[in-house]
Structures are given as structure tokens and as C-alpha cells.
Amino acid sequence: MSEKDITVPEADRALRSKKEEELDQFQRRALEYTGKFSKVDAESAEKLVERITQETGISRKEAIMIVNIMPKRAEELAALFSSSSKRLVSKADAEKVIKVIRESSKP
């Protein structure tokens, strides 16, 4: 079995693809969580991760974290990385990410 980092909305889609009676108690709790905290649908989340990684120097893993949180301001984005031992996101990249998120939120 292989592992792949996925967004909360993608986890929600994967869990919903199973019949409820096939889910164990942990999967049911995870489904409840993903349903409550998914901020976009799975397809939109995948596209956001792709755009963020392509348009900035941000890794896929970091982009997934960003899409799970969906920060509205650059300061919120910077806070996600403030305790990280890795480099901080540059101001230019932070502004690009926020722009991408805002564009995806428009109807």
C-alpha cells in the first residue's frame, strides 16, 4: 500500500465513497471531521494545491496544509509557518497564495 498526502476535502471524498456500514468507528469519526472542516470540494482542493505549488516555491505538503486552513490574509499564512524549522514563506509567495485562494472563492 502506498501513502500520499491529501487535503481534508480529498479525505472526505474518499471516506464518502464507501458505504457507511463499511466504515469502522475511526473512519466514521474522520468522516464527521472532514465533513465539518472541509472548506472547498475535493476537486477545488486538488486544483488549489496544484496552482499553489506551480506558482510559488511552496512544496506539495505545505500547499496541502494551506488548502486545509484556507487563510484569508498573508499574516494568517505566515503564522502557519512561524513554528516551522523550514524557511518562512516569502511575502511575494504569501501574497500569491492569498490571491489564488481568493480567486477560488469567487462564485
Summary of the structure (lengths in Angstrom):
residues: 107
radius of gyration: 14.9
end to end distance: 38.0
largest distance: 47.3
contacts: 275
relative contact order: 0.14
helix: 67%
strand: 0%
